[in-house]
Amino acid sequence: MYNFEDINDSLGIPSKWKKIKKAHLAKFIPLSTGNRGKGIYPWTDPSFEIGDSFFKPMSKEDVKSNKGRPSVSAAAKHVNFFWKTSGVYSEDYKQYGFLVTRVKPPERTDRLFK
């Protein structure tokens, strides 16, 4: 019996994905949480310190309508990564987009002990 990989190979169709066996999953390191698991933003990247930022280039129209605005996941907040997103124009890049800056976690007043 043939599987899709065999058929694609016989037809010379390159695969757009690779199958990973369970035994090899430990060799993959998640780059971030959020964005529904696509891992394209550094929400939990430990190299980002408080005050560090990343820039997502967008059109002026998309920035004004908040289309494509990055938003941090609850999982990242749970591990103390909080971010502020601002629509900006970058003079260096001559580009509109979103500037996303890591900020201090908010003080929690609902805790009995600090």
N, C-alpha and C positions, 0 to 999 in steps of 0.2 A: 504494500500500500504506500502511495506517495503522500507527502505532506506539502504544504505550500512552499517551503524552502527548496525542496527537490524540484518542484515544478518551475519556480522562479529561476533556479540555477540552470535548468535545462533550456529555458527560453532566453537566458542571458539578461534577466531583469535584476538590477541591483536592489538589494533590500534596503528599506528605509529605517530598519530597526534590527536589533540583535537580541536573540533569545538568551536569557541569563538563567542558569540553573541555581537552585536554592543554595547550594554549597558555595557559590561565588558571591552571594549578596553582601557578605561581610566586607568585601573589597571595595564597595562603593560608599563614598562619603557624601552625605547630603550637603548641598551648597547653601540651602536656605529652606525656610518654611514659608508658607504663604503662597499666594497666587495659585491656589488649588493644586499644589504639588508640582508645578512646572519648574520651580527653582530658578527663576530668572533674576530675582532681586536678592541682595545680600542681607535679608532681614535678620539672620542670626550669625552673621560672619563675625567671629571674635576679633578680627583685625580692625573692625570699625569701632573706634572709641567714641565716647560722648563728645559731640561737636563735629565729628566727621560726617561727610555727606556723599551722596551719589546723585548724578544728574541723568534724567531721562528726557532726551530730546523729543519734542512734539511740535505740531503745527500751532500757530497762534490761536486758531479757531478751536482746536482740541483743548488747549490749556484754558481758554475762556469758558468752555462748556464742561470742563472737568472730565472730558472723555479720555479714558486711558490713565487716569490718575492712580498712581500706586497707593495701595493701602495695606498696612501691616496686618498680619494674621493674628488671631487670638493665641495661637501656639507660640509665636514670637514674644508676645506680651507676657505670656506665662513664664517665660525664661528671662524676663527683665530686659527685653529689647523694645524700647519705645522710640517712635519716629515722628517727626513733624514734616508734612509735605506742603510745599508752597509752589504756586505757579510763578515762573520767573522768565526773564530774558537774560541770556548769558552774553555779555559783551565779548568775552574771550572766544566763544564758539559761534557768535552771531546767530544764535538759535533760541527759540522759545522752548520751554519744557518745564519739567517739574524737578525742583531741588528737594531732595529727601535727606533730612538731617537727623542723626541719632541724638536723642535728648535724655535727660535724667529721668528715671522712673518717678512717677508722682508719689508724694507722701501719702501713705494710707492711714487715715484717721480711724478706720474701723477695726484696727488691731489692738488687742489688749497689751501686748508687749512689742517693743521695737527690736 
